[in-house]
Amino acid sequence: MQDQILDHLQFLYGAERARDVYPCLVKIINTYQMSLGSHPGMVSSRFSEEDAILITYGDMVRASGERPLLTLNNFLSRTIQDCINTIHILPFFPYSSDDGFSIIDYRQVDPALGDWSDIQSIENFFSLMFDAVVNHVSSQSIWFDEFRAWQEPYKDYFIVVPEGALLSRVFRPRSLPLLTEVETTDGPKQVWTTFSSDQIDLNFANPDVLLEVIDTLLFYVEKGAKFIRLDAIAYIWKENDTNCIHLPQTHEIIQLMRSVLDIVAPQVLIITETNVPHEENISYFGNGHNEAQMVYNFSLPPLTLHAFHHGNAQILSQWASGLTLSSYEVSFFNFLASHDGIGLTPARGLISDEDVQDIARRVEALGGFVSYRSNPDGSESPYELNLGYIDALREPGVEEPAELVARRFLAAQAIMLALRGVPGIYFHSLFGSGSWYEGVEMSGQKRRINRQKLQRDQLLDELNDPASLRSQVFYPYAHMLRQRMAEPAFHPTGEQEIIDVHPSIFALWRRSHSGDQQVLCLQNVANETIDIVVDLGYSQGSDLKFIDLLADREFRSSKNRLAIQIPAYGVFWLRPK
């Protein structure tokens, strides 16, 4: 493994420089090995059907006079401990902008949220995912203060772009300037800022930066992280006259991080956040053994939205039938909503450009917002939808009862839960939140539309009201999660077979690794009742009883066929007996 580490360093920095960096990295590894204890060998099983991850801000639930992290822990341990086993706390460090993603200090908990003891208290009930926001740091960080003072070693921690640099091919995720001019004691400098003028990109061509970042990752492990999410990782390496995304050095750095973690803490998993087209996204699995153990399944949210908008799941089914894993060491991180908007770039090439535009127009008709990015030819393309996912599924101009809104939303969530992978559930999805327009108005930021902070007592009151949308979403959702975690057929790396039964039905078999446990999952994406017949094949037997895991009902097949009527937005998870 240590030979692999040296190979990674040589690829990044050349043989001579790698020999100088290598002992520094080994020292970091040895320090954390002593701190964390010995972890001989590799972990035999990284995933389980019991895995489900809740995505939340540290202050998503608030109560007067309480530290938000303490309030969050008390609320979640009380409501979801039996259906969720991992909490992804979005960046909880001191920050200056972007709701936490412009970090001032990687190693401190934002005092407005609490302290490290509060983080560790959450670990008493749940596994933890931490964010490693290492593409950039805040312009208010100590590192950047020292850069402006032109002090060693920090004057080489950031990317100063000389005049004449060839930047026309650089991929831009947002329609914002790529470079920001800052004053230093050595004069004005043009520094690289992929996402905003407050988020200054780090210079990974400097090995000191890489060492700092790896030390930080291991610090997170020491503080309880089981999953480490590499935010915006696709952009971390820059080369003149390239697109500066998915470069070979980027993959090499992730493989180096994986090698280090496999030595120090092999139980810790890397998850890459790369909001890009599907084939580029899954490249972060590497060869299935050497890079990220999980990648965000970014094409799933827009394709699911497309299916419900059209009442037709054929494109979604066709795409899902091609979802393969390169090994049992990796899995997809399936999600429909997150703290960000709904990315459209991962849908390109899977649906037509006109369909992408149709989705954007429909979201605007529903009162949502569309964000655009600049193309090399000067045109703009929609890249993100800003609207709560529950609202993005609605019919424009129609007043709909809460029961219909909840049923349709849960059908979409059931698709995500049924697919092979680990489900990631955003807090506002699980608790049935709608769009927060006041947040957009107050901040001027479109993404605030799904980042509302909720008062605990009011939230509990709404959950206790059977007529509320929150109640009609949360309790059936939690029931689905509990049923899923009890079935080996839903193992994240188990087998998956998409079947064709009707254009409006997203249908698949999920099977355990051994094949002796299986569930037939049927989800109706249309607002009409559909009659189907599923050909079970001779291997299923001629007369089987099926138990619906989600409701108290049974079905029986005849002559290798299962005839069933699925109501509008109905969901059936059928286990044969």
C-alpha positions as CSV (number, residue, x, y, z in Angstrom):
1,M,0.0,0.0,0.0
2,Q,2.8,2.4,0.8
3,D,4.3,1.6,-2.6
4,Q,1.0,2.7,-4.1
5,I,1.2,6.0,-2.2
6,L,4.7,6.7,-3.6
7,D,3.4,5.9,-7.1
8,H,0.5,8.4,-6.7
9,L,3.0,11.1,-5.5
10,Q,5.3,10.4,-8.4
11,F,2.4,10.7,-10.9
12,L,1.5,14.1,-9.4
13,Y,4.8,15.7,-8.7
14,G,7.6,13.7,-10.4
15,A,10.0,11.3,-8.8
16,E,12.4,13.8,-7.2
17,R,9.7,15.9,-5.5
18,A,7.7,12.8,-4.5
19,R,10.7,11.5,-2.6
20,D,10.6,14.7,-0.5
21,V,6.9,14.6,0.1
22,Y,6.6,10.9,0.8
23,P,8.2,10.9,4.4
24,C,6.0,13.8,5.3
25,L,2.9,11.9,4.3
26,V,4.1,8.7,6.1
27,K,4.5,10.8,9.2
28,I,0.9,12.0,9.0
29,I,-0.3,8.4,8.5
30,N,1.7,7.1,11.4
31,T,0.4,9.8,13.7
32,Y,-3.2,8.9,13.0
33,Q,-2.6,5.2,13.1
34,M,-1.4,5.6,16.7
35,S,-4.4,7.9,17.5
36,L,-7.0,5.7,15.9
37,G,-5.6,2.3,16.6
38,S,-4.8,-0.6,14.3
39,H,-7.1,-1.7,11.5
40,P,-5.5,-4.8,10.1
41,G,-6.7,-5.9,6.6
42,M,-9.7,-4.6,4.6
43,V,-13.3,-4.3,5.7
44,S,-15.2,-7.4,4.4
45,S,-18.6,-5.7,3.8
46,R,-18.9,-1.9,3.3
47,F,-22.6,-1.8,2.7
48,S,-25.9,-3.1,4.1
49,E,-29.6,-2.9,3.3
50,E,-29.8,-1.1,6.6
51,D,-27.9,1.9,5.2
52,A,-29.9,5.1,4.7
53,I,-28.4,8.6,5.0
54,L,-30.2,11.7,6.0
55,I,-28.8,15.0,4.6
56,T,-29.3,18.0,6.9
57,Y,-27.8,21.2,8.0
58,G,-26.7,21.4,11.6
59,D,-29.4,24.0,12.4
60,M,-32.3,22.6,10.3
61,V,-34.3,22.2,13.5
62,R,-34.2,25.0,16.1
63,A,-35.5,25.5,19.6
64,S,-35.2,28.6,21.7
65,G,-32.2,28.6,24.1
66,E,-30.7,25.4,22.7
67,R,-27.6,24.8,20.6
68,P,-28.8,23.8,17.2
69,L,-26.7,20.6,17.0
70,L,-28.1,19.5,20.3
71,T,-31.7,20.2,19.1
72,L,-31.1,18.3,15.9
73,N,-29.7,15.3,17.8
74,N,-32.7,15.2,20.2
75,F,-35.2,15.5,17.4
76,L,-33.6,13.0,15.0
77,S,-33.0,10.4,17.8
78,R,-36.6,10.7,18.7
79,T,-38.1,10.5,15.2
80,I,-36.0,8.5,12.8
81,Q,-33.5,6.3,14.7
82,D,-35.4,3.2,13.6
83,C,-35.3,4.0,9.9
84,I,-32.1,6.0,9.3
85,N,-28.6,4.9,10.4
86,T,-26.4,7.7,9.1
87,I,-26.6,11.5,9.3
88,H,-24.8,13.7,6.7
89,I,-24.3,17.0,8.5
90,L,-23.7,19.6,5.8
91,P,-20.6,21.8,6.5
92,F,-20.8,22.8,10.2
93,F,-17.6,24.8,10.3
94,P,-17.2,28.6,10.5
95,Y,-17.9,30.0,7.1
96,S,-18.4,33.3,5.3
97,S,-20.9,32.5,2.5
98,D,-22.7,29.8,0.4
99,D,-24.5,28.5,3.5
100,G,-21.4,26.7,4.8
101,F,-19.4,25.9,1.7
102,S,-17.0,28.8,2.0
103,I,-15.1,27.5,5.0
104,I,-13.0,29.7,7.2
105,D,-11.6,27.0,9.5
106,Y,-11.7,23.3,8.6
107,R,-11.1,22.1,12.2
108,Q,-13.6,24.1,14.2
109,V,-17.3,23.7,14.7
110,D,-19.3,26.9,14.0
111,P,-20.0,28.2,17.5
112,A,-23.4,29.2,16.3
113,L,-24.2,25.5,16.0
114,G,-22.4,24.0,18.9
115,D,-19.1,22.3,19.4
116,W,-17.3,19.0,18.8
117,S,-19.0,17.4,21.8
118,D,-22.4,17.9,20.1
119,I,-21.1,16.2,16.9
120,Q,-19.9,13.3,18.9
121,S,-23.3,13.1,20.7
122,I,-25.0,12.6,17.4
123,E,-22.5,9.7,16.8
124,N,-24.0,8.0,19.8
125,F,-27.1,7.3,17.7
126,F,-26.0,7.5,14.1
127,S,-23.0,7.1,11.8
128,L,-21.7,10.4,10.4
129,M,-20.9,11.8,7.1
130,F,-18.7,14.9,7.0
131,D,-18.0,17.3,4.1
132,A,-14.5,17.8,2.8
133,V,-14.8,21.1,1.0
134,V,-11.3,21.1,-0.3
135,N,-11.5,22.6,-3.8
136,H,-11.6,26.1,-2.1
137,V,-11.5,28.0,1.1
138,S,-13.1,31.2,2.3
139,S,-11.4,34.5,1.4
140,Q,-11.6,35.1,5.2
141,S,-9.6,32.1,6.1
142,I,-6.2,32.4,7.9
143,W,-4.6,30.7,4.9
144,F,-5.9,33.4,2.5
145,D,-5.0,36.2,5.0
146,E,-1.4,35.0,4.9
147,F,-1.6,34.8,1.1
148,R,-2.5,38.4,1.0
149,A,0.4,39.2,3.3
150,W,2.5,37.2,0.8
151,Q,3.8,35.0,3.6
152,E,5.4,31.5,3.2
153,P,4.1,28.9,2.8
154,Y,0.7,30.3,2.0
155,K,1.6,32.4,-1.0
156,D,1.7,29.1,-2.9
157,Y,-1.5,27.7,-1.5
158,F,-3.6,29.5,-4.1
159,I,-3.6,29.7,-7.9
160,V,-2.2,32.9,-9.2
161,V,-3.0,33.1,-12.9
162,P,-0.4,34.9,-15.1
163,E,-1.4,37.1,-18.0
164,G,-1.7,35.2,-21.2
165,A,-2.9,32.0,-19.6
166,L,-5.1,29.9,-21.9
167,L,-8.4,29.6,-20.1
168,S,-11.0,29.5,-23.0
169,R,-11.5,25.8,-22.6
170,V,-12.2,25.9,-18.8
171,F,-15.5,24.3,-18.0
172,R,-17.7,26.7,-16.0
173,P,-20.3,25.3,-13.7
174,R,-21.8,28.8,-13.1
175,S,-22.1,32.0,-15.0
176,L,-19.6,33.8,-12.8
177,P,-16.1,35.2,-13.4
178,L,-13.4,32.5,-13.3
179,L,-10.7,34.9,-11.8
180,T,-10.9,37.4,-9.0
181,E,-8.3,40.2,-8.5
182,V,-7.1,40.6,-4.9
183,E,-4.6,43.0,-3.4
184,T,-1.5,41.5,-1.7
185,T,1.7,43.1,-0.3
186,D,3.3,41.9,-3.5
187,G,0.8,43.8,-5.6
188,P,-2.5,42.7,-7.2
189,K,-3.0,39.1,-8.1
190,Q,-5.5,37.3,-10.3
191,V,-6.6,34.2,-8.3
192,W,-8.7,31.3,-9.4
193,T,-12.3,31.2,-8.1
194,T,-14.4,28.5,-9.7
195,F,-17.5,29.2,-7.7
196,S,-17.4,32.7,-6.3
197,S,-15.1,35.6,-5.4
198,D,-15.4,34.4,-1.7
199,Q,-14.3,30.8,-2.5
200,I,-10.7,30.8,-3.4
201,D,-9.4,27.6,-5.1
202,L,-6.6,25.8,-3.5
203,N,-3.4,24.9,-5.4
204,F,-3.0,21.2,-5.4
205,A,0.1,21.5,-7.6
206,N,1.7,22.5,-4.3
207,P,2.2,19.2,-2.4
208,D,2.0,21.1,0.9
209,V,-1.7,21.8,0.1
210,L,-2.2,18.1,-0.5
211,L,-0.6,17.2,2.8
212,E,-2.8,19.7,4.7
213,V,-5.9,18.3,3.1
214,I,-5.0,14.7,3.9
215,D,-4.2,15.6,7.4
216,T,-7.7,17.3,7.6
217,L,-9.4,14.2,6.2
218,L,-7.8,12.0,8.9
219,F,-8.8,14.6,11.5
220,Y,-12.4,14.1,10.4
221,V,-12.0,10.4,10.8
222,E,-10.7,11.0,14.3
223,K,-13.8,13.1,15.0
224,G,-16.1,10.3,14.0
225,A,-16.6,10.5,10.2
226,K,-17.6,7.2,8.6
227,F,-18.3,8.8,5.2
228,I,-16.3,11.6,3.7
229,R,-18.0,13.6,1.0
230,L,-15.6,15.2,-1.4
231,D,-17.4,18.4,-2.5
232,A,-16.9,19.8,-6.0
233,I,-13.9,17.4,-6.3
234,A,-13.9,17.3,-10.1
235,Y,-12.4,20.8,-10.3
236,I,-9.4,20.5,-7.9
237,W,-6.6,20.2,-10.4
238,K,-6.0,23.0,-13.0
239,E,-3.8,22.8,-16.1
240,N,-3.3,25.5,-18.6
241,D,-5.2,25.1,-21.9
242,T,-7.5,22.3,-20.6
243,N,-11.1,22.1,-19.4
244,C,-9.8,21.8,-15.8
245,I,-12.4,19.1,-14.9
246,H,-11.9,15.4,-14.4
247,L,-8.2,15.7,-15.1
248,P,-6.0,12.6,-14.5
249,Q,-4.4,14.3,-11.6
250,T,-7.8,14.7,-10.0
251,H,-8.5,11.0,-10.1
252,E,-4.9,10.3,-8.8
253,I,-5.5,12.5,-5.8
254,I,-8.7,10.7,-4.9
255,Q,-6.9,7.4,-5.3
256,L,-4.2,8.6,-3.0
257,M,-6.8,9.6,-0.4
258,R,-8.3,6.2,-0.8
259,S,-4.9,4.5,-0.3
260,V,-4.3,6.5,2.9
261,L,-7.7,5.7,4.3
262,D,-7.3,2.0,3.5
263,I,-4.2,2.1,5.6
264,V,-5.4,4.2,8.5
265,A,-9.2,3.7,8.6
266,P,-10.5,1.1,6.0
267,Q,-14.0,1.3,7.4
268,V,-14.3,5.0,6.2
269,L,-15.8,5.5,2.7
270,I,-15.2,8.2,0.2
271,I,-18.2,9.7,-1.7
272,T,-17.6,12.0,-4.6
273,E,-19.9,14.9,-5.5
274,T,-19.6,15.4,-9.2
275,N,-22.7,17.0,-10.8
276,V,-21.8,16.0,-14.3
277,P,-23.2,13.7,-17.1
278,H,-23.5,10.0,-16.0
279,E,-20.5,8.5,-17.8
280,E,-18.2,11.2,-16.4
281,N,-19.8,10.8,-12.9
282,I,-19.2,7.0,-12.7
283,S,-15.5,7.4,-13.7
284,Y,-15.0,8.2,-10.0
285,F,-15.5,4.6,-9.1
286,G,-12.0,4.1,-10.7
287,N,-11.5,0.4,-11.4
288,G,-14.0,-0.5,-8.6
289,H,-11.3,-1.0,-6.0
290,N,-9.1,2.1,-6.0
291,E,-11.2,5.3,-5.9
292,A,-14.5,6.4,-4.4
293,Q,-16.7,3.7,-2.9
294,M,-19.8,5.8,-3.7
295,V,-20.8,8.4,-6.3
296,Y,-23.8,10.6,-6.3
297,N,-26.4,9.2,-8.8
298,F,-26.9,12.7,-10.3
299,S,-28.9,11.6,-13.3
300,L,-31.7,10.1,-11.1
301,P,-33.4,13.4,-9.9
302,P,-34.0,15.0,-13.4
303,L,-34.9,11.7,-15.0
304,T,-37.4,10.9,-12.3
305,L,-38.9,14.4,-12.7
306,H,-39.1,13.8,-16.4
307,A,-40.9,10.5,-15.9
308,F,-43.6,12.1,-13.6
309,H,-44.0,15.1,-15.8
310,H,-44.8,12.9,-18.8
311,G,-46.5,10.0,-16.9
312,N,-44.0,7.8,-18.7
313,A,-41.1,5.9,-17.2
314,Q,-39.5,4.5,-20.3
315,I,-36.5,6.7,-20.5
316,L,-35.9,6.3,-16.7
317,S,-36.2,2.5,-17.1
318,Q,-33.9,2.4,-20.0
319,W,-31.2,4.4,-18.2
320,A,-31.6,2.4,-15.0
321,S,-31.2,-0.9,-16.9
322,G,-27.7,0.2,-17.7
323,L,-26.7,0.9,-14.1
324,T,-23.9,-1.5,-13.4
325,L,-21.3,-1.7,-10.7
326,S,-17.6,-2.4,-11.3
327,S,-17.3,-4.4,-8.0
328,Y,-19.0,-5.2,-4.8
329,E,-16.8,-2.6,-3.1
330,V,-18.7,0.3,-4.7
331,S,-22.3,1.5,-4.8
332,F,-24.4,4.4,-6.0
333,F,-25.6,7.2,-3.6
334,N,-29.2,7.5,-4.8
335,F,-31.0,10.8,-4.1
336,L,-33.7,13.0,-5.5
337,A,-33.2,16.2,-3.5
338,S,-30.4,17.9,-1.6
339,H,-29.4,21.2,-0.2
340,D,-28.7,22.3,-3.8
341,G,-31.1,22.5,-6.7
342,I,-32.0,19.8,-9.2
343,G,-29.1,19.5,-11.6
344,L,-29.9,19.3,-15.3
345,T,-26.5,18.7,-16.7
346,P,-26.5,15.0,-15.7
347,A,-29.7,14.5,-17.9
348,R,-28.1,15.8,-21.1
349,G,-27.6,13.0,-23.6
350,L,-30.3,11.0,-21.8
351,I,-33.2,13.2,-22.7
352,S,-33.4,15.7,-25.5
353,D,-32.4,19.3,-25.2
354,E,-36.1,20.2,-25.8
355,D,-37.1,18.0,-22.9
356,V,-34.5,19.8,-20.7
357,Q,-36.0,23.1,-21.7
358,D,-39.5,21.8,-21.1
359,I,-38.6,20.8,-17.5
360,A,-37.1,24.2,-16.9
361,R,-40.2,26.0,-18.3
362,R,-42.5,23.8,-16.2
363,V,-40.5,24.6,-13.0
364,E,-40.8,28.3,-13.8
365,A,-44.6,27.9,-14.3
366,L,-44.7,26.3,-10.8
367,G,-43.1,29.3,-9.3
368,G,-39.5,27.9,-9.2
369,F,-36.3,29.4,-10.5
370,V,-33.8,28.2,-13.2
371,S,-30.1,28.9,-13.0
372,Y,-28.0,29.1,-16.1
373,R,-24.3,28.6,-17.0
374,S,-22.3,30.1,-19.8
375,N,-21.3,28.0,-22.8
376,P,-18.0,28.4,-24.8
377,D,-20.0,29.9,-27.7
378,G,-21.5,32.6,-25.5
379,S,-24.9,31.0,-25.1
380,E,-26.4,29.9,-21.8
381,S,-27.9,26.6,-20.8
382,P,-30.1,25.8,-17.8
383,Y,-28.1,23.8,-15.3
384,E,-30.1,23.8,-12.1
385,L,-33.7,24.0,-11.0
386,N,-34.4,25.7,-7.7
387,L,-37.7,24.4,-6.3
388,G,-38.5,22.0,-3.6
389,Y,-38.8,18.5,-5.1
390,I,-42.3,17.9,-3.8
391,D,-43.4,21.1,-5.6
392,A,-41.4,20.3,-8.8
393,L,-43.7,17.3,-9.2
394,R,-46.9,19.3,-9.1
395,E,-49.2,20.2,-12.0
396,P,-48.9,23.9,-12.9
397,G,-52.0,25.9,-12.3
398,V,-53.8,23.2,-10.4
399,E,-54.9,23.3,-6.8
400,E,-54.1,19.8,-5.5
401,P,-55.2,18.1,-2.3
402,A,-52.4,17.1,0.2
403,E,-53.2,13.4,-0.2
404,L,-52.5,13.5,-4.0
405,V,-49.3,15.6,-3.5
406,A,-48.0,13.2,-0.9
407,R,-48.9,10.1,-2.9
408,R,-47.1,11.3,-6.0
409,F,-44.1,12.4,-4.0
410,L,-43.8,9.1,-2.2
411,A,-44.0,7.2,-5.5
412,A,-41.0,9.2,-6.7
413,Q,-39.2,8.5,-3.4
414,A,-40.0,4.8,-3.7
415,I,-38.2,4.6,-7.1
416,M,-35.1,6.1,-5.4
417,L,-35.4,3.6,-2.5
418,A,-35.9,0.6,-4.7
419,L,-32.9,1.1,-6.9
420,R,-29.6,-0.6,-6.2
421,G,-27.5,1.8,-4.0
422,V,-27.5,3.6,-0.7
423,P,-30.5,6.1,-0.4
424,G,-29.7,9.7,0.5
425,I,-32.8,11.5,1.9
426,Y,-32.8,15.3,2.3
427,F,-34.3,16.5,5.5
428,H,-37.0,18.5,3.8
429,S,-38.0,15.5,1.7
430,L,-38.5,13.2,4.6
431,F,-40.5,15.7,6.6
432,G,-42.6,16.9,3.6
433,S,-41.4,20.5,3.3
434,G,-42.5,22.7,0.4
435,S,-40.6,25.6,-1.2
436,W,-39.4,28.4,1.0
437,Y,-39.9,31.5,-1.1
438,E,-39.2,33.8,1.9
439,G,-35.6,32.5,2.0
440,V,-35.0,33.5,-1.6
441,E,-36.5,36.9,-1.0
442,M,-34.5,37.6,2.1
443,S,-31.1,36.4,0.7
444,G,-31.4,36.9,-3.1
445,Q,-30.1,33.3,-3.4
446,K,-32.2,30.9,-5.4
447,R,-30.9,27.8,-3.6
448,R,-32.3,29.0,-0.3
449,I,-35.7,27.9,-1.6
450,N,-35.1,24.4,0.0
451,R,-33.0,25.4,2.9
452,Q,-35.6,26.5,5.5
453,K,-34.8,26.2,9.2
454,L,-37.7,24.8,11.1
455,Q,-38.9,25.4,14.6
456,R,-39.0,22.1,16.5
457,D,-42.3,22.5,18.3
458,Q,-44.1,23.7,15.2
459,L,-42.6,20.8,13.2
460,L,-43.7,18.3,15.8
461,D,-47.2,19.8,15.9
462,E,-47.5,19.4,12.1
463,L,-46.3,15.8,12.3
464,N,-48.9,15.1,14.8
465,D,-51.7,16.5,12.6
466,P,-52.9,13.6,10.3
467,A,-54.3,16.2,7.8
468,S,-51.0,18.0,7.3
469,L,-48.8,17.3,4.3
470,R,-45.9,16.7,6.6
471,S,-47.7,13.9,8.4
472,Q,-48.9,12.4,5.1
473,V,-45.3,12.3,3.8
474,F,-43.3,11.4,6.9
475,Y,-45.1,8.4,8.3
476,P,-45.4,6.5,5.0
477,Y,-41.9,7.4,4.1
478,A,-40.5,6.2,7.4
479,H,-42.5,3.0,6.9
480,M,-40.9,2.4,3.5
481,L,-37.5,2.9,5.0
482,R,-38.2,0.4,7.8
483,Q,-39.4,-2.2,5.3
484,R,-36.4,-1.6,3.0
485,M,-33.9,-2.0,5.8
486,A,-35.4,-5.4,6.8
487,E,-35.1,-6.9,3.3
488,P,-31.8,-8.4,2.1
489,A,-33.0,-8.0,-1.4
490,F,-32.4,-4.3,-1.0
491,H,-28.7,-4.7,-0.4
492,P,-26.9,-1.7,-2.0
493,T,-24.8,-4.0,-4.2
494,G,-27.4,-6.7,-4.7
495,E,-28.8,-7.6,-8.1
496,Q,-31.2,-5.4,-10.0
497,E,-33.3,-6.3,-13.1
498,I,-35.4,-3.6,-14.8
499,I,-38.4,-5.2,-16.5
500,D,-40.9,-3.8,-19.1
501,V,-44.5,-4.1,-18.0
502,H,-46.0,-0.8,-19.1
503,P,-44.7,2.6,-20.1
504,S,-46.1,4.3,-17.0
505,I,-44.7,1.7,-14.6
506,F,-41.2,1.7,-13.3
507,A,-40.7,-2.0,-12.5
508,L,-37.7,-3.9,-11.2
509,W,-36.7,-7.0,-9.4
510,R,-34.3,-6.5,-6.5
511,R,-32.4,-9.6,-5.3
512,S,-30.0,-10.4,-2.6
513,H,-26.5,-11.5,-3.4
514,S,-27.4,-15.1,-2.8
515,G,-30.5,-14.8,-5.0
516,D,-32.8,-16.4,-2.3
517,Q,-34.4,-13.1,-1.3
518,Q,-36.2,-11.0,-3.9
519,V,-38.7,-8.2,-4.2
520,L,-40.7,-7.1,-7.2
521,C,-41.0,-3.2,-7.1
522,L,-43.7,-1.5,-9.1
523,Q,-44.1,2.3,-9.1
524,N,-46.8,4.1,-11.2
525,V,-45.6,7.5,-12.5
526,A,-49.0,8.4,-14.0
527,N,-52.1,9.9,-12.5
528,E,-54.3,7.1,-13.7
529,T,-54.9,3.4,-12.8
530,I,-52.8,0.9,-14.8
531,D,-53.6,-2.8,-15.2
532,I,-50.5,-4.9,-15.9
533,V,-49.5,-8.5,-16.2
534,V,-46.0,-9.5,-15.1
535,D,-44.4,-12.5,-16.8
536,L,-42.7,-14.2,-13.9
537,G,-40.8,-16.8,-15.9
538,Y,-40.8,-20.5,-15.3
539,S,-38.2,-20.2,-12.6
540,Q,-40.8,-18.4,-10.4
541,G,-43.2,-21.4,-10.3
542,S,-46.8,-21.4,-11.6
543,D,-48.6,-20.4,-8.5
544,L,-47.1,-18.0,-6.0
545,K,-48.4,-15.8,-3.2
546,F,-46.9,-12.3,-3.1
547,I,-46.9,-10.2,0.1
548,D,-46.9,-6.4,-0.3
549,L,-44.3,-5.1,2.1
550,L,-46.0,-1.7,2.2
551,A,-49.6,-2.6,2.9
552,D,-51.6,-5.4,4.3
553,R,-52.5,-7.2,1.1
554,E,-51.6,-10.3,-0.9
555,F,-51.6,-11.2,-4.5
556,R,-51.4,-14.6,-6.2
557,S,-49.9,-15.5,-9.6
558,S,-51.4,-18.0,-12.0
559,K,-49.6,-19.8,-14.8
560,N,-46.4,-17.8,-14.3
561,R,-48.2,-14.5,-14.6
562,L,-49.1,-11.9,-12.0
563,A,-52.0,-9.7,-12.9
564,I,-52.3,-6.6,-10.8
565,Q,-54.0,-3.2,-10.9
566,I,-51.9,-0.2,-9.8
567,P,-53.7,3.0,-8.8
568,A,-52.5,6.4,-9.8
569,Y,-49.0,6.9,-8.3
570,G,-49.4,3.6,-6.6
571,V,-46.4,1.7,-5.1
572,F,-46.2,-2.1,-4.6
573,W,-43.1,-3.9,-3.2
574,L,-44.0,-7.5,-3.6
575,R,-42.1,-10.4,-1.9
576,P,-42.9,-13.9,-3.2
577,K,-43.5,-16.5,-0.6
